[in-house]
Amino acid sequence: MNYYELLANNPIIRKLTLLQFVAYFGAWFSNVAIYTMLVEFGSSAFAISVVTAMHLLPAVLIAPLSGAIIDRFKIKSLMLVLLSTELIMTTLLLTIDSKDEIWILMILIFIRMGSASMFFSTEMSLLPKLVTGKALQKTNEIHSIIWSFTYAAGMGISGLVVNAYGVKIAIIIDVLFFLAAIIIFLNIDFKVEIIHTKEKISSMIKDGFLYIKNHKIVLHLIILHSSVGLTAFDTLVTLLAKNEYRTIIAVPLAIGITNAIRALALMIGPFFITNKVNKDTLTYIFIFQGVAIILWGILQFNFYYALIAVFLTGFMTTTIWSYTYALLQENVEQKYLGRVISYNDMIFMVSNILTTFFIGIMADLISLELITIFIGTGFFLFAYYYTKIKERI
């Protein structure tokens, strides 16, 4: 089964794919605007890393609650509420005008990303109820390719928009994308069984943790998937644009182009790798990821050389993300999917946050090149970890 056959034969997956495309495209518009705004305010490296963390922290804090909510309530109503919340918070970004209001910006980002995180977990727990096996892996890959394409196009085009028309216009475009996403979602009709309807939320949260505790392979797969959190490069890219490249190219363009090049690799990588990834080759994919990141660190002294390495850093990332996610989804009982997926996203976001703060704190102590090399070596450790659990999957 290829991507075209999957979309042609599954109308619900096709409509959800369109929804993902529109919603994700809009999300990246405001990201470039936010980071450009921080640079214009003269924010410190630590302040930038804190704002970046606000994009990630909600997934950690609300994961236990969101998992139980996903497993208990009607998925479609929940997803509509979450999309609407994202729309409102994005609109309120237009009110931020000075450095003194960064704390308000953090609150808006926190609420918006909390909704986005729960929406993502809801959708990822929905997919295994619609498709299974190879179709599930392909669906995950399509999801990740869309994320990568919209990240590339959203960041790249937004960089041009912010540079030409300013931050506010980019945020307004973002609002329009969320409006379109809601309209698309209202025209998707799907029904899935809700197994838990009367059990207390607190009991469901506890039961979910006990399930993971009693199924060690699920915990191992959650840890393995968290490796992708090491590629949380938003702070690193912003600092490179601010400290190293601003005399060569405008800051929003440097941020947009760098993220667009990496996301282009995230998008096209699966087309070359999807039929080659399996339990035996995954080890080498981890190693390649580490080597690519280290190469990026070495070449960061030159903006244009660095873009080549940035491309390589994204080439394997989508495959690692989608394959490890599919392994997890297929090793979990359906009635626990919402909770396990949420807890998985929580650990994944913890990995993102730790990477983000590591970059923000260490940026005042060592070079960005050395920071990048340290991150790259982390994938060698995950490759070794995978060899120890591979036979248990």
C-alpha positions, 0 to 999 in steps of 0.5 A: 500500500502506498500513500495514494492508495491509503488516501484514496481508499480511506475518506476519513483519513483523507479528510483528517489529512487535509485538516492537519495540513491547514491547522499545522500550516497556520501554527508555524506562521505565528512561531516565526512572528513570536521569535522575531518579536522576542528578538525585536524586544531585545530578549536574552537567550534565557528568555527566548528559551523560556518562551520556547519551553512554553510551547512544550510545557503544557504537554507535560503538565496536562498529559495525565488529565488529557489522556483520561479525557480522551479515553472517556469523552466524545472525540469529535466534540473534544477536538472542536473545543480544542481547535476553537481554543487555539483560534482564540489564543492566536487572535490574542497574540495581536495584543502583545506590543512590548517587552513588558508583556512577554509574561502575557505572551507566555500565558497565551502560548501555554493555553494555545499549546495545551490545546494543541497538545491535547488535540494532537494526542486525541488525533493520534489515539484516533488513528489506530481505531481507524486503521491498523498495521502497515496502513497505520505506519503509512498514516503516521508517516503522512501525518509527519510529512504534513507536519514537516511540509507545513513547518517548511512552508509555514516557517519559510513563507512566514519569514518572508511575510514578517520581513516584508509586512511585520509580525501582526500580518503573520499572526492574522494569517495564522488566525485565518488558517485556524478558521479554515481548519474549524470549517474543515473539521465540521465536515468530517464525520466519524464515530468511534467506540468510547470504552470508558464512560462512567469510570472516574477520571482519577481512577482512569489516570491511575489505571493508565500509569499502572498499565505502563508500569506492568507493560515494560515494553511500552515504557521502553518504546516511550523512552525510545520515541523521546529521542526525537526531542533532542531535535528541538532546535528552535532556540538554537536556530534563533540564537544562531540568527541573532548572534551569528548571522544577523550581519549576513541576513535579516533575523526573520529570514535566517530563522525562516530559511533555516527551519524551512531547509530542515523541514524540507528534509523532514518532508522528503526523507520518508519517501526515500527511507520508508521501505527500508526502515525496520527493526534491524535498520533503525539502529543505523538511522539513529547513528546517521541522525547523530552524525548529521547533527554533529556535522551541523555543529561543525559547519555553523560558522558559515550560514550557507554551509550550515544549511547543507548540514541542517538538511541532513539533520532532518532527513532521518528525523521523520522516520524515527518519529513515525516508526517509533510511534507506530511501534508504540501504538501497536503494542498498546491495548485500544482502551488505554490508547488515549492515556498511553499516547498522552503520557508518551507525548508528555515524556516526548515534551520533557525531552524537548524542554530539557533540550531547550533549557540545555541550549538556553543555559549553556549558550552563556557558557560554551559555543553553540557549535559545542552545544550542537555536538553534545546533542548529536552524541545523544543519538549514539546513546539512543542507538545503543539503548535500542540494541538492548530492547530490540528483541523484546519488541 
